Amino acid sequence: MSGYRDLIELIAKRQMGILGKRNTTEIFSEAGLALDSAGKIENDSAGYEELETLTITLHEKYGPVPIMGCKIPVARKAKELKLKLPPLFV
């Protein structure tokens, strides 16, 4: 499956390296997204709204560093998939 779910999973994998697995799982949970141990989201219908909620939650809790840590790969993937990104990524 392609789309926003791919972007969210890319963010999950990057954040596990930046924030650690526990903090990443916690922040995703706060944003209403459940992650498995491999960084895959369990919500099959994740879309733009979930991506935007996640980025806002990340930024509010940890500041700009987590967003900066995944901005380029997420922007590249979004361009490849022709998807709109939330304002914090632009």
N, C-alpha and C positions, 0 to 999 in steps of 0.2 A: 504494500500500500504506500502510495506517495502522497505528499502534501504537507500540511501543517504538522501532522503526526511525526513525519521525518525530521522537521525542524526542531520540534520539541524534544525528540530523542537525541538529536545532535547536541542540543543544549544540555541535556541530562548527562551525557557522556563527558562533555567538557567540564561541567560543574563538578562532577565527581573528582576530577583532577585538581580543580581549583579550591573547592570548599570541603571536599571529602564526601564520602558516601552517606554518612549519617546526616550531615547538614543538607546535602542535596535532596535526600529523601524527605526530610522535614520541610524544606521550602516548597517542594513539589506538592506535598500534602496540604500545606497552607494555601496553595494556589488551586486546590481541588483536583490534583492529578496524582494518581497512584503509580508508583514505579516498582518494577520487579528488580531482582538483584543484578540483572544485566543492564539496567538503565532503560528498559523498554517500558513505555506507558501502557497501562491497562485499559485506557479509554479509547475505543476504536473510532469514536466520532470527534476527536479533538480537532479544533479548528482555530481560526484567527482569534476568537475571543479568549480561548484558553491560552494561546501563545501570548496575547497581550496581558492577561492577568498574571501569567508567570513572570514576564519581564518586569512588570510593575512591582510584584512581590519581591523579586530578587533585588531590584534597585532600592526599594524601601528598606529592606533588611540589611543588605550588604554594601550598598553604594554602587558606584559605577564599575568597579573592578570585575565582577562576574560577567557583566554585559560586555565589557571590553575584551574579556578573555575568550569570547565566542563570537564576537561581532563579524569578523571576516569570514569564517567558514559558514556561518548562518546566512550572511548576505549572499555569498556565492551560491549556496544551495537554493535559496529563495529565488535568485535570478534564474538559475537552471530550471526550476519548477514553475517560474512565472507567478510567484506568490507575493502578495503585499506584506510588508513588515510593519510591526508596531513602531511608533515614533521613537522609542529609545534606541532602536537599531539603525535609524536613519541619520 
